[in-house]
Amino acid sequence: MPYEMNFGKDYNEKLPSLGDTMAQVIKFFGGNHIYGVGGDFAANIIGALEGKVDVYPSSNEMHAGFSACAQAEIDGIGFCLTTYMVGSLPCTSAAALAVTESLPVVFISGAPAESEVNQLAIHHTIHPNASWKMEYDNALEAFSALGMRVERLQGQRVPGQPNLAGQRFYQIVAEAYRNKQPVFIEIPRDQIASKTQPMTLPSDKATICSGDNVLSGSPLVADIIVGKLQHAKKPLLYLGDRLKHNEKLKQLILEFSQKFNIPYATTWFAKGLFDEYAPLCLGSYNGIFTETAGRHYIEKDVDYVIDVATSIFSQDSNVAFATGTHCIEDFANKTLLKGGALLEKDLIEVFELLLSSDINTFDFKPLSEHVEPVPADDKIDFNNLASTLNEIQAQQPMPLVYLPEVGNSYFASYSLKVRASVLGRSWLTNPWYGAMGTALPYARVVSQRLKEQASIDGAKQERAVVIIGDGGFHFQLNELIHFLKDQTDVTIIYMRNNIFHLGKSGDGKIYHCNDENFDVHHIISAYQGQSQTCSTVADFKSCFLDFQQRAGVSLIEVLAEPVESKQSNEMRLLNLYIKAKNGQPEAMTQWQTLTE
């Protein structure tokens, strides 16, 4: 039975294709860009999105997934498109990252037509050649094993009744947005042009979660906080990573802090969310691994803590590696506001009530912190990299957006002092270690957004800065081609020691990721970029300031020494702690002296 005979000519003419509905839904959620790699089963999707959504190519599927994760970090949702199995399965690493970091990423994969699902082994599928059964659901099962919502959209099931695939696509994407978790959707290639039921989308994304906060008791929570503030002299707001995708709650907290002159600090995982040069900001705090004046104030002076939007489950690197030195973790006079409603609507209610409460203004005075300048003739290495970059950042208003790769670069970056970025984030990485190899795919998205913002503002405002070792650089440098294609700018600080140093437990060949004869400068010149090897702090500063004014890819090579004296303070402490836990007497004595 044709649709026209069932529902009439007018309804039939209103029916959109699934491809058109997908484009409409993606744009509704702010996904003007989608990252992916082309393929036969994805070709119809690409054709349907063309002219409606920018489909950006990536150097491989895993990097497409990582770029979608960065898109979710900045834009609130990310989209990745690949072909069936051979394309989607490499994205499981990025999907694991998205699950771990609570990123709403929509992984879209083309799939065989419904008529192709039978006993014939299709290319792309995974099966032993002696199998008696054909498997088509391997990718769905792989993503499901990560704890994700997965679904393959279905075509028409009843004659005269258009399919529900468009509505299902919207519902699954909305679920990712509401719950801040990734989803995986397979779409049979014969369904892209099929007609699906028409939809009227909500007026805006906010309405998707309207009415979802069924938690009550906010006035009682606000009252107890007001009561504790009345008895406190030096309160502190301690802010966590669940603020990453909630700009409204973030602004309410800032307004509350400024109105009552209450200082705030962040967890390590929430670093980069706030301007650390702001008078009330004490930076990121993580016990003994913190070197700022804020640490002394938190550990010696604070008498009441309001802990806001930190993770439900503790994670060792976020609580000073369970060293017992994180005073806020076991602070007695503390109110926990973890947030249990979608988009933290319960916390928004609490802070709206607090802003209208009768609370005295506190007499907190900004902390003065004297920092000795790094001697110009010192050799530049991990031990003084953050201090050198901090001197550069302090002397210029232009924010630097840092993207450290997991490893020594990641730990050294915690001593960086960051300015506020137009992106709402000035430090992006994946601190839960959900995946490695994300710095350049992340930097690509950041550079694109900064370029877009500059076109709006009419001036170059900010710079993406990647900090990476040679181990991480080598297995993602193919992403550099997209900086050239996109005509975007990035500064790469290439910390070269020719080994995988973090976690190194011997001298085996497996740890040697580079060769002394490798010439990184020829690689950068191939991408029409500029590069220089710097040995001293003075050389590094001069080169960095020169390169940040240039377009395209810029790389500063630093010949790092894999010795303890050249490690960052965070790495030296962590290694000492590990040795002490392993029972080394000298390390145990040193650790006890440090933590007494």
NUNU-590535 format. One record per residue: z, y, x of N, C-alpha, C in turn; residue in one letter. Coordinates in pm, whole numbers, plus 50000, padded with zeros to 5 digits. Each point is the difference from the previous one (the first is absolute). Layout:
<pts>
ZYXZYXZYXA/...
</pts>
This chain:
<pts>
500004988150085500005011949915500005012450088M/498975008849993499975012450079501155009349959P/500415008750094501075009549972499645008949880Y/498715003949991499585009349895500214993949861E/499734987249990500164993349870501474998549964M/500874999150100501434997949974500745013049972N/499775010150089500765012549988499145012249967F/498724998549993499155011049964499315006450119G/498935007549973499175005950104500755010550080K/500795008549933500705010750071500994994350102D/500724989649959500984993950092499264993550117Y/498914993449971499234993350105499525010050104N/499545011449957499485010050094501105006550082E/501234998949953501145005950072500554990650108K/499604987549998500564990250092499595003150145L/500965001550090499685002250141499864986650072P/499405000450117499994988050083501334998950074S/500304987950047501234998150077499975008850125L/498855001150065499885008350121500335014549972G/499495005449887500315013849963501495001849973D/500614990349932501435000849970500824999650128T/499614991450094500714999450128499985013450071M/498825006350005499895013050065500885010349930A/500014999749868500815009349922501494998150029Q/500434987550008501424997050024500395004150142V/499164996650096500305003450140500145015250016I/499105007549940500075014750010501215005449925K/500364993949888501175004549925501264999250086F/500114989650080501184998350084499905007650132F/498985008350014499885008350119499264993350114G/499394988649974499274993150106498585004950014G/499845012050056498665005150022499314993050116N/500794992450077499474992650113500444985449987H/499154991150045500364985950007499474994850133I/500804992150070499644995050133499604985449990Y/498954996250072499574986249988498924996050097G/499564987649983498894994150076499084993549899V/498735002550012499044994849903499814985050012G/499424994149896499744985749999499294996349872G/499424987949996499184996249887500745000049867D/501204994549996500724999549874500575013649958F/500035009450094500515013449968498885009949974A/498744995750017498885009349992499915006949864A/500224992649893499905006149866501115010249977N/501194997450056501095009749987499645012750075I/499504998450121499615011750080498965008249925I/499004993249942498965007149925500555007449880G/500974993949932500595006349881500835012250036A/500644999950117500865011250040499225011250066L/498804997150047499225009950075499755012649916E/500265011550061499835012649930501205004249919G/500964991049985501205003149923501255000250090K/500074990750093501124998950094499424998350140V/500575007050100499544998550138500494986650054D/499054991450035500344987050059499835001250151V/501125000850072499965001950145499954986450071Y/499064998250091499964987650076501104999550104P/500494988150028500984997850106499414990350102S/500604999550117499454991550106500244985249972S/501004996849920500244986249957500915000549877N/500154988649935500744999749875501495003150018E/500594995250109501425002850023500225015050014M/499125006950072500145014450016499755007349868H/499114994649917499805005849866501314999549922A/500684988550010501294998749933501045009450056G/500035001550133500955009250063499735014449957F/498715003849994499655013649956500435002249856S/499864989849916500465001249861501525001549995A/500704993550093501465001850007500345014450037C/499285005650097500225014050037499685009249883A/498944996749926499645007849882501154999849898Q/500634988549984501134999049907501195008050051A/500225000250131501095007850058499835014949968E/498775004950007499745014449987499685004049856I/499164992049933499515003749867500784993649885D/500864990550031500774993549895499394987149949G/498744997050037499354987449965498804998450091I/499664987550033498874997450088499124989149944G/498715000050041499034990349949499214994050115F/499824986849995499264992750102499014990749931C/498774999350050498954991949940499384990850104L/499934987149967499404990250091499224989749918T/499304991450072499314989049934500934988149987T/499504989649939500794988249963500474992150123Y/501244996350005500624991050097499885004650145M/498804999050056499835003750141500345014650021V/499875008149894500365014150008501435002749959G/500464993349895501345003249948501124993850081S/499814988050052501084993350073500455007750124L/499105006550077500495008050113500905011649957P/499995003549872500845011049951501444995749973C/500304987150015501364995549969501035006450093T/499585003250124500935006850091500365013849946S/498985007449954500255013249940500774998649870A/499734989449925500734997849875501484997450028A/500284992550106501394997650038500685013050037A/499295008850070500525013250032500305007949873L/499074999649903500175007449875501194994849920A/500184986749998501164994349932501295004950065V/500034999550133501215003450074500355014749989T/498985008650004500245014449997499975005749859E/499894991449899499945004449859498875010049978S/498794995850035498825008649988499134995249885L/499675008749905499104996149891498554999750048P/499574988850053498634998350047499304990049909V/498795003549956499214991449914498934993450086V/500154987150025499034992350076498994994149902F/498755004550008498944995849908499024991150077I/499704988649943499064990850065498924995849901S/498755000050048498964993849921500254985049993G/499424993549901500214985649983498734993849942A/499884986950009498834993449940499905002749851P/498774999849950499815001449856500714988649928A/500395002649877500684989549924499134987549987E/498695002049991499094988649988499884992250131S/500445006150112499914993350129501214991250031E/501035001249920501224992350025499814986149941V/499674990550088499804986049957500304991050119N/499344989150013500284990850109499165002650124Q/499265010950002499175003250116500815008350099L/499974996150126500705007550105499195012350036A/500535011749966499315012650026500395005150139I/499045006050070500345006250128501145010049975H/500855002050096501235008249990501194991649958H/499794989049928501154992449953500614991850113T/501234995949979500764992650101500254986049948I/499454990150068500244986349958499594990650114H/500684988650014499564990050098498744993149948P/499104996550091498744994449954500144986049940N/501194994250011500234986849939500805001249870A/500165012349950500835002049881499304995049875S/500794994649906499474995749871500115011249896W/500645011150039500245010849904499625013350061K/499305008149923499615013350047501095010049967M/500425008250099501055009949979499405014049999E/500275007549895499515013749990501125010450004Y/501254995150001501135009249982500825002150127D/499444996550117500795001250122500515014050026N/499155010149980500425013850025501075004349900A/499814996449874501015003449899501354993750037L/499974987750046501244993250036500615006150127E/499165004150095500525005950124500725013149972A/499395008849919500655012749968501224997849911F/499924990249911501144996949915501194995350083S/499714992750109501084995150086500785011350065A/499405012050007500695011750055500895006849896L/499994994749878500825005949894499275010649920G/498665000250010499215010349932499534995249862M/499725009749914499324997349874498524997850032R/499434988849955498594997150025499334996349869V/498715002849991499254996449879498515000450029E/499274990649939498545000649999499595004449860R/499275011049991499605005149870499054990249932L/500044999849866499194990649924498995007249915Q/498904993249975498935005549918500204997449852G/498945001649926500034998449854500374985649964Q/500874998549901500414986849955499624997349854R/499805010549922499664998549859498725007949971V/498994993849940498765007449968500295012249913P/499385011250033500185012149922501235008050037G/500834994650088501235006850041499895003450149Q/499935013050035499895003650143501234995350077P/499834997550128501114994450078501115010350022N/501134995050047501185008350024500155003750147L/498984997450080500135001450145500345014350042A/499415009949934500295014050035501465003449975G/500504995849885501405002549968500934992850098Q/499664987550035500824992650094500005006950137R/498855005150043499925007150128500955012049998F/499955007849893500905011549987501454995650004Y/500354989649925501404995649991500534995450137Q/499174993150076500454994950130500165011550099I/499065009550000500125011850087501245008249961V/500225001649870501185007449953501284993050043A/499994986750001501174992550045500295002850147E/498965000450082500185003250142500605013950016A/499495009649922500485013850010501455001249957Y/500354993549889501375001149948501024993350092R/499654988250048500964991950074499945002050151N/499075008350049499845002350143499864986850076K/499104991849952499714987250063498504997449993Q/499464992750098498564997150000499624989649896P/498735000049962499444990049909498664995450057V/499574988249957498714994550045499184996149877F/498765005149994499144997749884498664994550048I/499624988349951498664994750024499135003049879E/498745003950027499105003949892498704992250012I/499714991049908498744992550005498805009450000P/499054997050085498905009650020499115001649878R/500004990049909499165001449881500675008449892D/501255004450022500715007649897499935015150021Q/499535004450116500025014350030499175008049899I/498854994549961499135007249906500284996149855A/500914990649977500284995649863500775010849924S/499854999949869500655010049918501464996249976K/500865010150006501434997849979500515010149898T/501164997349946500525008749894500205014250051Q/499685010149920500235013950043501485003350003P/500375009250088501415003950013500115015250000M/501125004949953500385014050017501205000150092T/499805004950122501074999950099501065010349965L/501244998150051501065009949974499615013950053P/500735010049958499695013750042500225001950150S/500994993250057500265000650143500824987950042D/500144998150130500694988250052501474999849961K/500615011649985501435000549970500334993249868A/499065000649905500264994349868500054984850005T/499474994050108500024985450011501444994850004I/500875007950060501404995850015500935007149903C/499465007849907500875007249907500704990049909S/501285002149982500784991049917500454987450069G/499644998650130500374987850071501435000150050D/500635011850007501395000450047500954996949884N/500454987549996500934996049894501444999850052V/500175004250127501345000550056500725012549948L/501284998749970500775011449952501215002050091S/500755010549974501205002650078499845010650106G/498855006850002499785010350102501065011049998S/500435004949883501055010349999501304995350066P/500334987149980501234994750060499874999350152L/498814996150048499754999350144500085014050060V/499365009749932500035013750051501445005350003A/500784996749899501405004849994500824994850118D/499814987250035500794994550111499605006450132I/498705003250015499555006650122500585014150008I/499985007249888500575013549997501494999550036V/500704990249946501434998650031500244997550147G/499194991650061500184997150143499615012050086K/498995007449956499625012150075501105010549996L/500745000449890501095009749988501114997350101Q/500124987550044501044996550096499464998750143H/498705001850015499394998650132499875013650069A/499984999650132499785012150078498664999550075K/499614987850040498764998750077499204988049947K/499365001949884499214989149942498634998650070P/499364988749978498694997250058499144992649899L/498745003849992499004992449927499304990650100L/500024987049972499354990450088498844993949922Y/498765002550044498814997749920499154988550054L/499524991449907499304987950041498524999949967G/499374988850033498554999049997499424998549859D/500844998049899499464999249864499585013849948R/500225010450081499515013449967498535001850041L/499464990450074498665001850058498955003549895K/500134994449880498975002049899500545006849876H/501015008450020500585006949885500235014750036N/498955007849991500065014050041500955007949911E/500074996649872500885007449910501464998450040K/500424987650026501384997550040500285006450136L/499064999450088500155006150133500245015149987K/499235006649915500175014549982501325003349933Q/500444991849906501305002249936501134999050102L/499914990250089501034998350103500025012050094I/498835004650040499945011950086500615012249930L/499685001549873500555011349923501534999049990E/500494988049977501444997749993500665003150135F/499404995250107500545002350134500085014850031S/498925007249968499955014350032500925008249910Q/500114996249873500825007649907501484999550039K/500464988250046501424998450031500274998850151F/498965002450079500135000350146500584986950055N/499414988949956500434986750044498954994450095I/500364996250122499014994750094499554985949960P/498874995950054499484986849969499424993550126Y/500074986950001499394992050106499244988649933A/499054994150071499234988949944500294987150076T/499674989049936499984987350071498835000050097T/499974990450087498834998750088498734998049918W/500104992149893498804996849922499465012149922F/500845010149981499575011849926499625011550094A/499924997250128499645010550096498625005749966K/499855013050016498735006549973499865005649861G/500974997349911499905005049863500445014549988L/500785004850098500555013549992499745007550131F/500065013149991499835008750117501284999750081D/499954993750117501204998550081500385012850073E/499185010449984500355013250053500725008549895Y/500114995149877500715007249894501495000850034A/500665011049970501415001950039500954989349948P/499734994549883500914990349941499674985550037L/498914997950072499604986550034500634995550131C/500644988449998500634994450119499134989150064L/498774998749954499104990150057500274986049946G/499504990050070500244986149958501194994550077S/500844992649927501234994750061499974984850000Y/500354994050114500074985450010501034995850105N/501225004549979501094995750086499815003550146G/500294990650087499985002450144498605003650051I/498984996949922498635002850043499585014549974F/500925008049946499735014149973500605008650110T/499225009650051500465008350111500225014549961E/499755003749876500045014149961501425004749973T/500165013449990501295005849964500414995749860A/499024996749917500294995449866500844987349999G/499824991650101500784987650006501495003250013R/500345009350088501425003650020500595005449871H/499255008549931500495005949874500224989049896Y/499044990749989500104989449900501194990950029I/500184996550126501024990150035501405006050013E/500105013150028501315006150024500485009249887K/499075006549929500405010549906499814996649853D/498964992949965499674997549859501134992449930V/500375004949879501084993449925499554994149866D/498735002049964499484994249875498494998750013Y/499474988349963498574997250012499424996749863V/498885006549967499214996149883498774992950054I/499974987049983498944991450053498934998549893D/498795005350027498975001149896498734992350039V/499574991149911498694993450009499794992050127A/501074994250053499854990750112499704986149943T/499534991250086499564986849957501154992049938S/499654991549905501004991449937500574990250103I/499114994150079500434990750104500025007150135F/501054997850074500085005750135499014992950091S/499485007550098499114994150099500515004150137Q/500054990750093500745002350123499585012550076D/498695002550011499575011750078500355013149931S/500294999549869500345012249926501505002750001N/500784990150043501465001850009500464996850142V/499315006450097500354998950142500024985550048A/499034992149950499854986050043501304992049984F/500755003549897501264993049970500955000050119A/499995011250074500895001150117501415004249960T/500195003649873501305004749958500275014550034G/498975007450042500185014050039499475009849895T/499514994849887499435008549896501125003949904H/500585011950020501225003649926499775001649850C/498795003749958499765002249858499944986849924I/499584989350068499884987149934501324995749937E/501105002450069501324996049949500905012049972D/499405011549973500785012249974500814998249872F/501275002850007500894997349886499735009349882A/499955013150024499855009749893498515002749979N/499354991249925498545000749985499604996649857K/499015007349948499394996849872498594994950024T/499714987949953498694994050017499125002949879L/498855006050026499025002549895498714993150041L/499934986949980498834992350044498815002249908K/500245001949872498905001649905499564986749945G/500064998549867499614987449939498875001249900G/499575012449971498945002149901498665002150070A/498914997949924498685002550055499885014650042L/499395002050117499815013350058501325007550013L/501104992450013501335005750021500365010749896E/499624997649876500275009949895501505001749977K/500784989550025501455001349985500575009650104D/499474999750123500485009250103499555014349972L/498815001349944499525013449962500955006149897I/500444992149903500945005049899501315004550065E/500484992150095501285003350066499885013450072V/498945002050077499895012450078499685012049912F/499324997949888499815011149906501355004449943E/500874990549974501345003449951500845006650109L/499904995150123500775005850111499615014550026L/498715003049986499535013650025500595010149902L/500374995349883500585009149900501524998849993S/500594992750095501454998050000500725011250074S/501285001149973500855010250065500524994250132D/499295003050106500344994950134500095011950095I/501055000450079500135010750098499004998350114N/499555011250052499104999750115500804997050126T/499494990850080500714995950121499645009250117F/500865000250102499835009550110499344993750123D/499164990149978499314993750112499155010150076F/500104999850131499205008850086499054991250081K/498745004150010499024992050075500524996750140P/499754987850041500484995450130499125005550112L/500645004750104499235004350117499904988250096S/498834997950053499774988450086499265004650125E/500685000150110499365003950126499314987950061H/498735001550024499214989150059499425004850132V/500334992850105499475003550131498504997350004E/499205009550046498564997550010499704988950100P/498944992749976499604989350089499375006250125V/500464996650119499415005750123498494997750004P/499275010550031498544999549995499404989750094A/500674997550114499434990750097500484985749980D/500804997249895500414986349971498794991849959D/500044987250033498934991149955500154997749850K/498915001349927500034997949856500024985049970I/500904995649912500124985949964500784999249869D/500314988149956500714998449873501365007150000F/500635000950115501355005750005500035015049969N/498905007150020499995014449972498855004249908N/499294990349944498865003249914500435008049878L/501034995349928500445006949878500505014050032A/500775001650108500515013250037498865009650033S/498984994950066498855008550034499245004349875T/499784990649909499315003549875500855009449915L/501324998450005500885009049925499905014350052N/499865001650132499835013450057498695006149953E/498964991949994498715005049952500115004049854I/500614991349916500125003049858500875012149974Q/501095001750077500905011449979499325013350028A/499014999950088499335012350041498805003649915Q/499684991949901498865003249914500334996849854Q/499545008149906500284997449859499144988949941P/498884996750064499104989749948500664986350005M/500214993549885500654986850001499134989450065P/500654990950069499364988250055500394988249910L/499034992549954500264988449915499914987650089V/501154993750024500084989150096499744986449934Y/499254991650073499714986449954500254990350115L/501254995650018500304990850109499684985549961P/499464992650097499764985749978501304992350027E/500184989149928501184991650019500044995350146V/501165001450061500174996650141500865010550067G/499865001650129500755010450071499715013949945N/498755002249959499625013049946500775003249873S/500194989949919500745001649874501455004150027Y/500684993150089501405003150025500165013650068F/499105003350091500085013050067499795011549901A/499284997349890499675010649904501185004549915S/501084992349998501145003949918500715012350055Y/499775003450125500605012150056499125012349980S/498854998249935499145011449970500625008749892L/499855012950014500455009549898498775005249928K/499944998049869498745002349928500115012049906V/498875006849985499885010749900499454994349870R/500145007749893499464995849871498475000550004A/499374990249937498554999349994499515002649859S/498775005049988499415002049867499814986649929V/500044989150076499844986749942501304994849939L/501125007050027501294995149955500594989750094G/499294996550105500464990550100499535004950136R/500885000050097499605004250136500304989050102S/500324988249951500264988450086499704987749917W/498944992750034499584988549921499864987850089L/500684989549960499874987150067500484989549901T/500184987650043500544989949909501244994050063N/501155006549980501224996350072500574986449965P/499574994149889500514986749968499224989150074W/499005004050080499154990550074499214991049906Y/499625005149884499204991949908498694995650064G/499495007850095498784996650071499925008750124A/499184995750096499775008050119498525003450007M/499695010850071498615004150012499585010249896G/500945008449956499715009349889499765014350045T/500335003650124500035014150038498655006949982A/498924994050047498695006649990499464999949857L/500104989049923499615000949859500825010349922P/501295001150030500825010349936499525013950043Y/499755001550130499595013150051498665004349941A/499154990349972498715003449940500205006949865R/500884994249917500265005849868500685013650014V/500985000950090500695012850021499015010750045V/499124996650094499025009850049499055004449890S/499604990549915499145003649887500695009949907Q/501274997249969500735008849909500235013850062R/500305000350129500205012950066498715008150002L/498884993150017498715006949997499735005749861K/500294992149896499825004849863500895012049972E/501254999350048500935011149979499545012450072Q/499474998150121499515011550077498825006749929A/499184992149933498875005949928500475008249881S/501174996349946500585007749889500655012850052I/500784998450110500735011450057499095009350081D/498864994750045499105008150080500385001250145G/500974991950043500425000550141500564986650041A/499884997150128500554987650054501515001550012K/500744991049933501455002049988500834989750076Q/499564987450002500854989550054499174990350084E/500704991350074499324990650089500634986149990R/499184989849985500474986150003500174995850145A/501164994150031500314995950137500424985249998V/499194991650061500304985750010500724997550132V/501094992349995500694995550122499894984950002I/499384994650105499654985949997499954994250141I/500404987550014499874993050127498634993650011G/499694994950118498684994050017499884987049922D/501124993149977499964987849919499515002949859G/500605009949936499595003649865498635006449995G/499675008050102498745007350002498814990650002F/500084989350079498834991550019499604992649874H/500974996049915499554992349885499765008649876F/499925013350017499605008449887499095011550041Q/499565000350126499205011550045498655000849931L/499544988849938498725000749928500065009649882N/501215004049958500135009749891499615014050046E/499895002250131499645013250051498635004649952L/499124990549969498675003949956500055008949876I/501044998349919500075007549875500455014550021H/500715002850108500305014050031498715007350035F/499114993050070498715005950034499165001949874L/499944989849915499205000849878500555010349902K/501345000849990500645009349906500105014150054D/499765001550132500175012950068501415005449979Q/500964991350029501415003649989500655000250138T/501175005950007500665002650129501274991650016D/500214995450120501224992350030500295001150149V/501295000450034500454999050138500704986650018T/499544992250095500584986950027500745000550132I/501294996849996500794998950123500054985150034I/499294996350105499764986150037500954996250112Y/501104993349962501034996150095499634986650063M/499465000850121499384988250061500934993550103R/500364987549975500734992450102499414986050019N/498884997349930499204987750017500694987249951N/501095001449925500684988349947500515002849859I/500254989049927500795001249877501465000450043F/500595011950000501305001650063501154997249905H/499895004549875501094998049906500124985149966L/501164994350024500214985949973499544990950112G/499605005750112499544992050115501174991750054K/499764986950013501074991150045499594991650120S/498985004350072499544992650117498795006750059G/499364993350094498825005550068498754991949968D/500004992849891498844992049964498785008349969G/498844993650005498745007149976499945006149860K/500734994049907499945004749861500475014449987I/500845004750091500525013649992499065010450061Y/498984995550072499115009350071498805003249911H/500055011749936499025003749899498875008650055C/500055003450127499035009550054499674995950144N/499085007150058499614997750140499995013450072D/500454999950124500095012550076498655006850016E/498924992449992498675005850019499425005949871N/500704998549889499515005749874500005015250008F/498895006249960499855014650003499925005249857D/501115005049949500055004649863499155012549978V/499765007650106499265012649987498544997549961H/499414988950047498644996749959499964996749851H/501064993449950500064996949857500035012949918I/500855009350038500145012449924498735008350005I/499355000450115498755007750011498934994149909S/500064986849975499024993849910500175005149857A/501205004249968500265005749867499915015450004Y/499355005250102499785014550016501325007650009Q/501034993450053501305006350013500285004450142G/501205005350020500435004250133501304993050035Q/500224997750127501204992750043500405004550139S/501274997450031500535003650132501234991550028Q/500174996450127501224993250043500995010450048T/501234999449949501035009750037501164992650066C/500505005850108501104993550072501315007849989S/499945013249989501225008049993500165006349862T/501215004749974500285006849874499145012449986V/499855007550109499185012249996498554996749966A/499454989450064498624995949970499864996049854D/500994992649952499954995249861500015011749902F/500895009550019500085011549909498695007749998K/499485002950118498775007750009498854992849931S/499904987150027498914992149941500164999049848C/501214997649953500244998649857499625012849926F/500435011450050499705012849934498515002950002L/499324996050106498555001850009499304991149898D/500394987249996499324990549913500235002849853F/501165005349961500265002249858499125011149942Q/499345007450087499075010349953498574994749991Q/499794987850047498654994450003499764990749882R/498734998949963499634991449888499804985650049A/500104990749905499724986150030501174992550060G/499684989450073501014991250060500405005350137V/501315001650020500545003850131501034989550041S/499984996150125500934989750048500655004350131L/501324998750005500755002550122500544986750049I/499564995850116500474987550059501245002750084E/501074992749971501255000950076500244986350063V/500094999550131500244987450069501494997049999L/500424992949898501414997149979500464988650092A/501245001150042500584989650084500914991149916E/499794986950002500824990949919501334996850068P/500785010650026501314998450062501035006849912V/501244995950010501045004949909500215015050009E/499935005450120500275014350018498975008849930S/498834994449969498945007949936499924997349849K/500904992049948500004997449857500665011449924Q/499705000849872500685009949915501464995949984S/500835009649962501424997149981500204989149896N/499215000149893500144990149894499724985850054E/498964998950083499664986850053501044995150100M/500505008850083501034996050098501254994949927R/500405007249895501184995849925499764986849928L/498834998549940499714987749928499984988050095L/499375001650115499954989150097501404996550052N/500815010550021501374997550045500794992549894L/499835003849876500704993549890499604985249990Y/498694997350013499514986249992500594991650113I/500045005750121500594992850114501484997249975K/500705009949944501434998149971500204989049896A/499144999949896500104989649897499684986350056K/499174999850107499654987450064501064995350099N/501085008050013501134995650081499955003750147G/499135009450039499975004150140501225008850029Q/500874996050092501285007050022499855014850031P/499095003550089499845014150038499555008349880E/499074994749924499525007149881501115001449896A/500814989749984501115000549905500995011050037M/500265001450129500925010450046499405013949975T/498735001750034499345013049980499975003649851Q/499684990149916499925002949856501375003849944W/501024993250043501355003049953500405014150041Q/499635004150121500325013450048499305010549915T/498744997349965499215009649921500555001749858L/500534989449944500375000349858501485001649975T/500795001550104501445002049982500285013349929E/
</pts>
